[in-house]
């Protein structure tokens, strides 16, 4: 049943991403992109309360692989987690603690154009 919910959510997210007719004009598309970018930045600032359905698994994976966020697995005996190569479940799991890394903090301090270029 959880797989069905996840599949439906993923399908809805994909429809929103690829439905170009969804936006009336370029300004509306730009506003949507800005909202999505702000969601990403919010995820970095407050990783334990963000809505992972809004950001998406691919973005979470990218953020972890870029070492902007780190997930410490509490079952790891404090061994430092998975080195930033976790999965979506690890990023939002009840037994895990996500936190911003020094690299993630530096990323937040960059100008938005520099952030996008990275």
PyMOL CGO cylinders between C-alpha atoms (Angstrom):
from pymol import cmd
from pymol.cgo import CYLINDER

trace = [
    CYLINDER, 0.00, 0.00, 0.00, 2.90, 2.36, 0.76, 0.3, 1, 1, 1, 1, 1, 1,
    CYLINDER, 2.90, 2.36, 0.76, 4.32, 1.55, -2.68, 0.3, 1, 1, 1, 1, 1, 1,
    CYLINDER, 4.32, 1.55, -2.68, 1.02, 2.61, -4.28, 0.3, 1, 1, 1, 1, 1, 1,
    CYLINDER, 1.02, 2.61, -4.28, 1.08, 5.90, -2.36, 0.3, 1, 1, 1, 1, 1, 1,
    CYLINDER, 1.08, 5.90, -2.36, 4.69, 6.51, -3.34, 0.3, 1, 1, 1, 1, 1, 1,
    CYLINDER, 4.69, 6.51, -3.34, 3.97, 5.69, -6.98, 0.3, 1, 1, 1, 1, 1, 1,
    CYLINDER, 3.97, 5.69, -6.98, 0.98, 8.04, -7.05, 0.3, 1, 1, 1, 1, 1, 1,
    CYLINDER, 0.98, 8.04, -7.05, 3.01, 10.82, -5.45, 0.3, 1, 1, 1, 1, 1, 1,
    CYLINDER, 3.01, 10.82, -5.45, 5.87, 10.32, -7.89, 0.3, 1, 1, 1, 1, 1, 1,
    CYLINDER, 5.87, 10.32, -7.89, 3.44, 10.32, -10.83, 0.3, 1, 1, 1, 1, 1, 1,
    CYLINDER, 3.44, 10.32, -10.83, 1.86, 13.58, -9.62, 0.3, 1, 1, 1, 1, 1, 1,
    CYLINDER, 1.86, 13.58, -9.62, 5.28, 15.17, -9.17, 0.3, 1, 1, 1, 1, 1, 1,
    CYLINDER, 5.28, 15.17, -9.17, 6.37, 14.10, -12.66, 0.3, 1, 1, 1, 1, 1, 1,
    CYLINDER, 6.37, 14.10, -12.66, 3.17, 15.51, -14.15, 0.3, 1, 1, 1, 1, 1, 1,
    CYLINDER, 3.17, 15.51, -14.15, 3.85, 18.84, -12.47, 0.3, 1, 1, 1, 1, 1, 1,
    CYLINDER, 3.85, 18.84, -12.47, 7.44, 18.89, -13.70, 0.3, 1, 1, 1, 1, 1, 1,
    CYLINDER, 7.44, 18.89, -13.70, 6.71, 18.05, -17.30, 0.3, 1, 1, 1, 1, 1, 1,
    CYLINDER, 6.71, 18.05, -17.30, 3.32, 19.66, -17.90, 0.3, 1, 1, 1, 1, 1, 1,
    CYLINDER, 3.32, 19.66, -17.90, 4.50, 22.77, -19.74, 0.3, 1, 1, 1, 1, 1, 1,
    CYLINDER, 4.50, 22.77, -19.74, 0.90, 23.81, -20.37, 0.3, 1, 1, 1, 1, 1, 1,
    CYLINDER, 0.90, 23.81, -20.37, 0.53, 24.08, -16.59, 0.3, 1, 1, 1, 1, 1, 1,
    CYLINDER, 0.53, 24.08, -16.59, 2.13, 27.54, -16.70, 0.3, 1, 1, 1, 1, 1, 1,
    CYLINDER, 2.13, 27.54, -16.70, 0.36, 30.40, -18.39, 0.3, 1, 1, 1, 1, 1, 1,
    CYLINDER, 0.36, 30.40, -18.39, 3.55, 32.25, -19.25, 0.3, 1, 1, 1, 1, 1, 1,
    CYLINDER, 3.55, 32.25, -19.25, 7.26, 32.54, -18.60, 0.3, 1, 1, 1, 1, 1, 1,
    CYLINDER, 7.26, 32.54, -18.60, 6.72, 34.65, -15.48, 0.3, 1, 1, 1, 1, 1, 1,
    CYLINDER, 6.72, 34.65, -15.48, 4.61, 31.93, -13.89, 0.3, 1, 1, 1, 1, 1, 1,
    CYLINDER, 4.61, 31.93, -13.89, 7.21, 29.28, -14.79, 0.3, 1, 1, 1, 1, 1, 1,
    CYLINDER, 7.21, 29.28, -14.79, 9.94, 31.48, -13.30, 0.3, 1, 1, 1, 1, 1, 1,
    CYLINDER, 9.94, 31.48, -13.30, 7.92, 31.96, -10.11, 0.3, 1, 1, 1, 1, 1, 1,
    CYLINDER, 7.92, 31.96, -10.11, 7.52, 28.18, -9.84, 0.3, 1, 1, 1, 1, 1, 1,
    CYLINDER, 7.52, 28.18, -9.84, 11.27, 27.67, -10.30, 0.3, 1, 1, 1, 1, 1, 1,
    CYLINDER, 11.27, 27.67, -10.30, 11.99, 30.24, -7.57, 0.3, 1, 1, 1, 1, 1, 1,
    CYLINDER, 11.99, 30.24, -7.57, 9.57, 28.48, -5.20, 0.3, 1, 1, 1, 1, 1, 1,
    CYLINDER, 9.57, 28.48, -5.20, 11.25, 25.14, -5.89, 0.3, 1, 1, 1, 1, 1, 1,
    CYLINDER, 11.25, 25.14, -5.89, 14.71, 26.66, -5.31, 0.3, 1, 1, 1, 1, 1, 1,
    CYLINDER, 14.71, 26.66, -5.31, 13.54, 28.11, -2.01, 0.3, 1, 1, 1, 1, 1, 1,
    CYLINDER, 13.54, 28.11, -2.01, 12.30, 24.65, -1.01, 0.3, 1, 1, 1, 1, 1, 1,
    CYLINDER, 12.30, 24.65, -1.01, 15.78, 23.27, -1.69, 0.3, 1, 1, 1, 1, 1, 1,
    CYLINDER, 15.78, 23.27, -1.69, 17.40, 26.00, 0.42, 0.3, 1, 1, 1, 1, 1, 1,
    CYLINDER, 17.40, 26.00, 0.42, 14.84, 25.41, 3.19, 0.3, 1, 1, 1, 1, 1, 1,
    CYLINDER, 14.84, 25.41, 3.19, 15.75, 21.74, 3.13, 0.3, 1, 1, 1, 1, 1, 1,
    CYLINDER, 15.75, 21.74, 3.13, 19.39, 22.66, 3.75, 0.3, 1, 1, 1, 1, 1, 1,
    CYLINDER, 19.39, 22.66, 3.75, 18.56, 25.03, 6.59, 0.3, 1, 1, 1, 1, 1, 1,
    CYLINDER, 18.56, 25.03, 6.59, 16.02, 22.79, 8.30, 0.3, 1, 1, 1, 1, 1, 1,
    CYLINDER, 16.02, 22.79, 8.30, 16.54, 19.22, 7.05, 0.3, 1, 1, 1, 1, 1, 1,
    CYLINDER, 16.54, 19.22, 7.05, 14.39, 17.55, 9.69, 0.3, 1, 1, 1, 1, 1, 1,
    CYLINDER, 14.39, 17.55, 9.69, 11.14, 19.35, 8.82, 0.3, 1, 1, 1, 1, 1, 1,
    CYLINDER, 11.14, 19.35, 8.82, 11.17, 19.81, 5.04, 0.3, 1, 1, 1, 1, 1, 1,
    CYLINDER, 11.17, 19.81, 5.04, 8.55, 18.13, 2.85, 0.3, 1, 1, 1, 1, 1, 1,
    CYLINDER, 8.55, 18.13, 2.85, 10.52, 15.57, 0.85, 0.3, 1, 1, 1, 1, 1, 1,
    CYLINDER, 10.52, 15.57, 0.85, 7.54, 15.09, -1.48, 0.3, 1, 1, 1, 1, 1, 1,
    CYLINDER, 7.54, 15.09, -1.48, 8.00, 18.66, -2.69, 0.3, 1, 1, 1, 1, 1, 1,
    CYLINDER, 8.00, 18.66, -2.69, 11.74, 18.42, -3.26, 0.3, 1, 1, 1, 1, 1, 1,
    CYLINDER, 11.74, 18.42, -3.26, 11.87, 14.95, -4.76, 0.3, 1, 1, 1, 1, 1, 1,
    CYLINDER, 11.87, 14.95, -4.76, 14.15, 11.96, -4.39, 0.3, 1, 1, 1, 1, 1, 1,
    CYLINDER, 14.15, 11.96, -4.39, 16.53, 13.01, -7.16, 0.3, 1, 1, 1, 1, 1, 1,
    CYLINDER, 16.53, 13.01, -7.16, 17.19, 16.35, -5.50, 0.3, 1, 1, 1, 1, 1, 1,
    CYLINDER, 17.19, 16.35, -5.50, 17.70, 14.70, -2.12, 0.3, 1, 1, 1, 1, 1, 1,
    CYLINDER, 17.70, 14.70, -2.12, 20.17, 12.25, -3.65, 0.3, 1, 1, 1, 1, 1, 1,
    CYLINDER, 20.17, 12.25, -3.65, 22.05, 15.10, -5.34, 0.3, 1, 1, 1, 1, 1, 1,
    CYLINDER, 22.05, 15.10, -5.34, 22.22, 17.13, -2.13, 0.3, 1, 1, 1, 1, 1, 1,
    CYLINDER, 22.22, 17.13, -2.13, 23.57, 14.11, -0.24, 0.3, 1, 1, 1, 1, 1, 1,
    CYLINDER, 23.57, 14.11, -0.24, 26.09, 13.21, -2.94, 0.3, 1, 1, 1, 1, 1, 1,
    CYLINDER, 26.09, 13.21, -2.94, 27.26, 16.85, -3.14, 0.3, 1, 1, 1, 1, 1, 1,
    CYLINDER, 27.26, 16.85, -3.14, 27.86, 16.65, 0.62, 0.3, 1, 1, 1, 1, 1, 1,
    CYLINDER, 27.86, 16.65, 0.62, 25.59, 19.62, 1.32, 0.3, 1, 1, 1, 1, 1, 1,
    CYLINDER, 25.59, 19.62, 1.32, 23.67, 17.54, 3.87, 0.3, 1, 1, 1, 1, 1, 1,
    CYLINDER, 23.67, 17.54, 3.87, 24.86, 14.59, 5.90, 0.3, 1, 1, 1, 1, 1, 1,
    CYLINDER, 24.86, 14.59, 5.90, 22.73, 11.88, 7.47, 0.3, 1, 1, 1, 1, 1, 1,
    CYLINDER, 22.73, 11.88, 7.47, 23.95, 10.25, 10.67, 0.3, 1, 1, 1, 1, 1, 1,
    CYLINDER, 23.95, 10.25, 10.67, 22.37, 6.85, 11.11, 0.3, 1, 1, 1, 1, 1, 1,
    CYLINDER, 22.37, 6.85, 11.11, 21.65, 6.34, 14.81, 0.3, 1, 1, 1, 1, 1, 1,
    CYLINDER, 21.65, 6.34, 14.81, 22.06, 2.58, 14.28, 0.3, 1, 1, 1, 1, 1, 1,
    CYLINDER, 22.06, 2.58, 14.28, 25.64, 3.25, 13.15, 0.3, 1, 1, 1, 1, 1, 1,
    CYLINDER, 25.64, 3.25, 13.15, 27.11, 3.48, 16.68, 0.3, 1, 1, 1, 1, 1, 1,
    CYLINDER, 27.11, 3.48, 16.68, 28.10, 7.08, 15.90, 0.3, 1, 1, 1, 1, 1, 1,
    CYLINDER, 28.10, 7.08, 15.90, 30.24, 6.05, 12.96, 0.3, 1, 1, 1, 1, 1, 1,
    CYLINDER, 30.24, 6.05, 12.96, 29.34, 9.10, 10.91, 0.3, 1, 1, 1, 1, 1, 1,
    CYLINDER, 29.34, 9.10, 10.91, 26.59, 7.66, 8.74, 0.3, 1, 1, 1, 1, 1, 1,
    CYLINDER, 26.59, 7.66, 8.74, 27.10, 6.79, 5.12, 0.3, 1, 1, 1, 1, 1, 1,
    CYLINDER, 27.10, 6.79, 5.12, 29.40, 9.62, 4.09, 0.3, 1, 1, 1, 1, 1, 1,
    CYLINDER, 29.40, 9.62, 4.09, 26.63, 11.53, 2.37, 0.3, 1, 1, 1, 1, 1, 1,
    CYLINDER, 26.63, 11.53, 2.37, 25.65, 8.78, -0.04, 0.3, 1, 1, 1, 1, 1, 1,
    CYLINDER, 25.65, 8.78, -0.04, 22.42, 7.81, 1.68, 0.3, 1, 1, 1, 1, 1, 1,
    CYLINDER, 22.42, 7.81, 1.68, 19.01, 7.41, 0.18, 0.3, 1, 1, 1, 1, 1, 1,
    CYLINDER, 19.01, 7.41, 0.18, 15.73, 9.26, 0.56, 0.3, 1, 1, 1, 1, 1, 1,
    CYLINDER, 15.73, 9.26, 0.56, 14.64, 6.96, 3.36, 0.3, 1, 1, 1, 1, 1, 1,
    CYLINDER, 14.64, 6.96, 3.36, 17.87, 7.70, 5.20, 0.3, 1, 1, 1, 1, 1, 1,
    CYLINDER, 17.87, 7.70, 5.20, 17.32, 11.44, 4.79, 0.3, 1, 1, 1, 1, 1, 1,
    CYLINDER, 17.32, 11.44, 4.79, 13.88, 11.28, 6.36, 0.3, 1, 1, 1, 1, 1, 1,
    CYLINDER, 13.88, 11.28, 6.36, 14.08, 8.17, 8.54, 0.3, 1, 1, 1, 1, 1, 1,
    CYLINDER, 14.08, 8.17, 8.54, 13.03, 8.23, 12.17, 0.3, 1, 1, 1, 1, 1, 1,
    CYLINDER, 13.03, 8.23, 12.17, 16.36, 6.75, 13.29, 0.3, 1, 1, 1, 1, 1, 1,
    CYLINDER, 16.36, 6.75, 13.29, 18.46, 9.22, 11.32, 0.3, 1, 1, 1, 1, 1, 1,
    CYLINDER, 18.46, 9.22, 11.32, 19.58, 12.77, 11.96, 0.3, 1, 1, 1, 1, 1, 1,
    CYLINDER, 19.58, 12.77, 11.96, 20.21, 15.02, 8.96, 0.3, 1, 1, 1, 1, 1, 1,
    CYLINDER, 20.21, 15.02, 8.96, 22.33, 18.12, 9.32, 0.3, 1, 1, 1, 1, 1, 1,
    CYLINDER, 22.33, 18.12, 9.32, 23.91, 20.68, 7.07, 0.3, 1, 1, 1, 1, 1, 1,
    CYLINDER, 23.91, 20.68, 7.07, 27.60, 20.21, 6.36, 0.3, 1, 1, 1, 1, 1, 1,
    CYLINDER, 27.60, 20.21, 6.36, 30.22, 22.99, 6.27, 0.3, 1, 1, 1, 1, 1, 1,
    CYLINDER, 30.22, 22.99, 6.27, 30.06, 22.73, 2.48, 0.3, 1, 1, 1, 1, 1, 1,
    CYLINDER, 30.06, 22.73, 2.48, 26.26, 23.11, 2.61, 0.3, 1, 1, 1, 1, 1, 1,
    CYLINDER, 26.26, 23.11, 2.61, 26.59, 26.19, 4.79, 0.3, 1, 1, 1, 1, 1, 1,
    CYLINDER, 26.59, 26.19, 4.79, 29.08, 27.72, 2.36, 0.3, 1, 1, 1, 1, 1, 1,
    CYLINDER, 29.08, 27.72, 2.36, 26.64, 26.94, -0.46, 0.3, 1, 1, 1, 1, 1, 1,
    CYLINDER, 26.64, 26.94, -0.46, 23.89, 28.87, 1.35, 0.3, 1, 1, 1, 1, 1, 1,
    CYLINDER, 23.89, 28.87, 1.35, 26.15, 31.93, 1.60, 0.3, 1, 1, 1, 1, 1, 1,
    CYLINDER, 26.15, 31.93, 1.60, 26.69, 32.07, -2.17, 0.3, 1, 1, 1, 1, 1, 1,
    CYLINDER, 26.69, 32.07, -2.17, 24.76, 34.35, -4.50, 0.3, 1, 1, 1, 1, 1, 1,
    CYLINDER, 24.76, 34.35, -4.50, 21.84, 32.52, -6.14, 0.3, 1, 1, 1, 1, 1, 1,
    CYLINDER, 21.84, 32.52, -6.14, 23.54, 32.59, -9.54, 0.3, 1, 1, 1, 1, 1, 1,
    CYLINDER, 23.54, 32.59, -9.54, 26.65, 30.99, -8.07, 0.3, 1, 1, 1, 1, 1, 1,
    CYLINDER, 26.65, 30.99, -8.07, 24.47, 28.37, -6.33, 0.3, 1, 1, 1, 1, 1, 1,
    CYLINDER, 24.47, 28.37, -6.33, 22.78, 27.39, -9.58, 0.3, 1, 1, 1, 1, 1, 1,
    CYLINDER, 22.78, 27.39, -9.58, 26.12, 27.23, -11.38, 0.3, 1, 1, 1, 1, 1, 1,
    CYLINDER, 26.12, 27.23, -11.38, 27.51, 24.70, -8.93, 0.3, 1, 1, 1, 1, 1, 1,
]
cmd.load_cgo(trace, "trace")
